[in-house]
Amino acid sequence: MAVQNRGMAIGCLIIAMALWGSSFIALKLAFGELPPLWVIFGRMAFGSLVFLLAWRWRGRLDYRPGDWKYLIGLAACEPCLYFIFEALALQRTSASQAGMITALLPLLVAMGAFLFLRERVSRTTLAGFLLAVVGAVWLSLAGEVDDHAPAPLLGNFFEFLAMLCATGYTLLLKHLSTRYSAFMLTAMQAFIGALFFLPLAALTEPMPASISPLGLGAVFYLGVVVTVGAYGLYNFGVSHLPASQASGFINLIPVFTLIFAVLLLGESLTLVQMLAVALVFAGVGLSQWRSAPPAPAGILD
């Protein structure tokens, strides 16, 4: 049963990475028609509606005194601060360069999991992480210069801040996943995100008078498929794998982003990019190789 759950968790994480990879393209399309904060509110609102309709399948809820600070911290990291920094990043840098920064997340999570969750990180796992990071950086650097990156240095800095938020989110998620279902945690993110971004969007920029079907479809996709699907699958995967291992799959995001760009935008892969893609997959595979059962995770308290 443990092997089956592990295989299912790995499959869920791969699908989640594919959905997150596609979200960069959807965000670029949505930002072309709507102010960023309205895009983020829209995806949170669509996601909240889905969770309300499916509330009967919410799963376990074992609240314990003091959990409120972890739950608030989880939502503050993602979606609140994370999406603000990501929106600022994507307005200033290219998707490929943002993908390069996301490659740092597994190492940040591994360090955090070692410090706060008492997870041991094997040399094989660390070697796989480093290999995947090299591949992801290589992949990003091999891409052509994006004309829509007016301030890449500042944009990459905002993306790094987003990765720090994602690190806190993953560690808190691992701590809470033993008492709350993936559905409950993902739904809470969507509800809090919608309440958080609505006043921010209303105070910053007016809602556009008209939205094209493409723009509306991009926001709907981000809310229903990415927010509900990707976060739900990722939360399930993290609940069945050590946080340091689950985060290793983040290196697949720039790979899937490039694949979707080829399929949907007609871009082509160079030989160097294909080699970099292979290196990322090899690194993720190596990071999942285990010769012994992982040590039990500790707690944050």
Buried (B, 14 or more C-beta within 10 A) or exposed (E): EEEEEBEEBBEBBBBBBBBBBBBBBBBBBBBEBBBBBBBBBBBBBBBBBBBEEEEEEEEEEEEEEEBEEBBBBBBBBBBBBBBBBBBBBBBBBBBBBBBBBBBBBBBBBBEBBBEBBEBBBBEBBBBBBBBBBBBBBBBBEBBEEBEEBEBBEBBBBBBBBBBBBBBBBBBBBBBBBEBBBBBBBBBBBBBBBBBBBBEBBEEEEEEEEEBEEEBBBBBBBBBBBBBBBBBBBBBBBBBBBBBBBBBBBBBBBBBBBBBBBEEEEEBEBEEEBEBBBEBBBBBBEBBBEEEEEBEEBEEBE
